[in-house]
């Protein structure tokens, strides 16, 4: 009985939603208002709503795997959008957050994110 209880506890811990990677739809939903800033010739400063989303996404990036998932999501989402990849890493600084991503484009290797 103790072995079964221990196995159940381990299963619950492994399957815990808190351990799950950030979902791409949630990441996109939080930072979708940043698109105007990310476009070439976009405004010099991201909107307040964009910065709130950036801070929420930053809060999701608790582990290296979380940061990789967020990078892959952003990379996949922006692939068909005309934007300036150099503006992606500026988001955190402009929003007063520690959100830190490289210039994300089609060639970005998200697995190299620390």
RASULGI-V445416 format. One record per pair of residues at least 12 apart in sequence whose C-alpha atoms are under 8 Angstrom apart, sorted by sequence separation. I is the first residue (numbers start at 1). J is the second residue. D is the distance in Angstrom with one decimal. If there is no record, write none. Layout:
# RASULGI-V445416
I&J&D, I&J&D
This chain:
# RASULGI-V445416
34&46&6.4, 89&101&5.0, 101&113&7.8, 34&47&7.1, 88&101&6.7, 89&102&5.3, 33&47&7.5, 88&102&6.9, 89&103&5.7, 88&103&5.5, 33&49&6.5, 34&50&4.8, 87&103&7.0, 88&104&6.6, 33&50&5.0, 34&51&7.8, 86&103&4.9, 32&50&7.3, 85&103&4.8, 86&104&7.7, 31&50&5.8, 85&104&5.4, 30&50&7.5, 33&53&7.9, 85&105&5.9, 30&52&7.9, 31&53&5.1, 30&53&4.3, 31&54&6.0, 30&54&6.9, 30&56&7.1, 31&57&7.8, 79&105&7.2, 30&57&6.9, 78&105&7.7, 79&106&6.5, 75&104&5.9, 27&57&6.2, 71&101&7.1, 74&104&7.6, 75&105&6.1, 75&106&6.6, 71&104&7.5, 75&108&7.7, 54&91&7.5, 22&60&6.2, 54&92&7.0, 72&110&6.1, 22&61&7.7, 58&97&7.6, 71&110&5.7, 51&91&7.7, 55&95&7.8, 58&98&7.1, 51&92&8.0, 54&95&7.4, 58&99&5.2, 69&110&8.0, 40&82&7.4, 55&97&6.2, 57&99&7.8, 68&110&5.4, 27&70&6.9, 39&82&6.4, 40&83&5.4, 54&97&7.6, 68&111&5.9, 21&65&7.1, 22&66&6.2, 39&83&4.1, 40&84&5.1, 51&95&5.0, 55&99&7.1, 21&66&5.3, 24&69&7.7, 28&73&7.6, 38&83&5.5, 39&84&5.6, 46&91&7.3, 54&99&6.9, 68&113&6.5, 24&70&7.0, 27&73&7.4, 28&74&7.3, 38&84&5.9, 67&113&7.1, 22&69&6.8, 27&74&7.9, 38&85&7.5, 21&69&6.6, 22&70&6.9, 35&83&7.9, 46&94&7.0, 24&73&5.4, 28&77&7.7, 38&87&5.6, 45&94&6.6, 46&95&7.2, 64&113&7.3, 37&87&7.7, 38&88&6.6, 64&114&6.2
